[in-house]
Amino acid sequence: MENNYSYAEFLKAVGKNSSSLQSEKLLNDIYMDLFLNHIHRQQTKERLMGLIDLSLDCRDAQAFHMHSESLRKLEEVN
């Protein structure tokens, strides 16, 4: 899911000799990748928050720390 689009690729796609269809497709791919990454990150965050709540309800300190650390790392990336 993680595509690394370069500025050079984009310039090549929107260059004089390139069709607008090719540059439109590249932009659509970039937007779709960004959207899917956002949705994945959001769902992962919600799942981790649910697991943190469950570990608190069960008084499971080890699970709480593990899930809290995972959530912290996820939010660090943003």
ZAGUVO-87735 format. One record per residue (C-alpha): y, x, z. Coordinates in steps of 0.001 Angstrom, whole numbers, plus 524288, in hexadecimal, padded with zeros to 5 digits. Each point is the difference from the previous one (the first is absolute). Layout:
N
YXZ/...
! end
This chain:
78
800008000080000/8090080B6180270/80616803D17F2F0/80A1380A997FF35/809597FC9A7F523/808C180B117FBE4/80DDF7FF027FB43/7FBFC807A47F3E2/7F5977F5D87FCB2/809FB7F54580163/809D78070A7F762/7F56F8024D7F5E9/7FC8B7F18180048/80E0B7FB8C7FE3D/803C180AC67F66D/805977FDAA7F26A/7F2F0801367F90D/7F8F87F73180993/7FEA57F1607FEE8/806187F76380A32/7F2957F9EF801CB/7FA9C80CE680524/80B42801DF80987/7FEE17F1D980478/7F181801E58028B/802AF80C51807F5/80A487F8FA80822/7F6C07F49F80232/7F5738098880475/8097A8066A80974/8048C7F2FD80599/7F2067FB1A8014D/7FBF680C758070D/80B8B7FEEF80957/7FCFA7F1AB80295/7F1968026C8029F/8031A80B6880907/809847F76980784/7F5F97F50880176/7F5598098680437/808E48064E80A2B/804277F2A180522/7F1F87FB288013C/7FBB980C9680698/80B267FECE809C0/7FC747F1D680325/7F19E803B3801BA/8037480B3780920/8090A7F76C8080C/7F4FA7F62D8017C/7F6C580ABC8045E/80A29804EF809BB/801787F24E80598/7F1407FEA88010C/7FEAD80D1B806CA/80A867FBFE809B3/7F9107F3198028E/7F3418075D80248/806D580A888080B/7FA4180A5E7F711/8093A80B8B80197/7F8AA808AE7F66E/800A37F5ED7F500/80E327FD2E80336/803CA80E4A7FEB5/7F818801C17F388/805EA7F40F7F939/80DAA802FD8050A/7FF1180DBE7FA80/7FB817FAA07F2DC/80B777F6967FFD5/8096A80AE2803A1/7FB03808747F4C7/8010D7F49E7F689/80E1B7FD6A803DC/8032180E917FF7C/7FD2D7FFE67F17D/809ED7F54B7FDA8/
! end
